[in-house]
Amino acid sequence: MDVNKLVRMANQIAANLDDGKNPQRAIDGTVDHLKRFWTPAMRRQIVEHYRQGSNGEEVIELSFIAAQAVARLAEEQQQATA
């Protein structure tokens, strides 16, 4: 899947869950949504994008909440393979 589409979707999920009062709750909710509704391939692809950065490609940036959620997924993936 196109990484820009994944980033856009993650940003939308994060924005919908962010009430501006409790960023940690928005991050937790975004992680939960990504785990429950995204395929493992989608999660792997966005984590890979997060780890590598844009590499000079024109890609949409992850919002703060979405980036924190993807960072947690990356950490969990790393722990699962360790």
N, C-alpha and C positions, 0 to 999 in steps of 0.2 A: 504494500500500500504506500502511497505517496506520503513521505514524512511530513510535508506541510499540512496534509489533511489530518494526520494524527495529532500534530501540535495544535492545530485549530480546534479539534475536538476536545483535547485535554484542557485547553484554555477556556472553552465554553463550559465544560463541566466545573472547573475551578471557579469561574465567575458566578455560576448558578448557585454554588454552595457557599460563597463568600458573602457574609452579611456585613462585613466590615468591622465586626465586634470581636470575633474570635478566630484569628487566622489558623490556629492549630486545629480547630474543629473543621475548618474548610479543607485543610491538608488531609486530615484523617478521612473525611468524606470522599475526597478525590481519590485517595489511595483505594478506599473500599470500592468505589465505583469502577476504577480501572481493573481491579482484581475480579470483580463479579461480572462485568459486562464486556470486557475486552478479551480477545483471544490471546493465548500465550504468545503467538507470533506478533501481534500488535504491541504487546507489552515489551517483548524483546527488542522490537524495532525502535520504539521510542526511548528505551533505556540506552540502546546503542547510540542513538542520535544525541542523547544527553551527555553520554561519556565522551563522544568524539567532538562535540561542538559542531559548528556549521562547516568546518573544513573549507572555508571560502565559498561555499554554496550559498545561494540566496534562499534562506529558509526563514520562516516565521519564528520569532523568539517565544519560548515558554514564559508565561506569566510567573510571578513569584510563587503563587500558590501551586500552580501546575509543576513548576520546576522542583519545588520541595517534595511534592508527591512522587514525581518520577525519581528523584534522588533516593527516596525511601525504597521504591521498587528496585532500584539498582543495588542498594545495600542488601536487600533481602535476597536478590538473585545471587549476589556474590557469596553471601553466607550459605545459601543452599548448595553451592558448588564447592564450598571449602571442605 
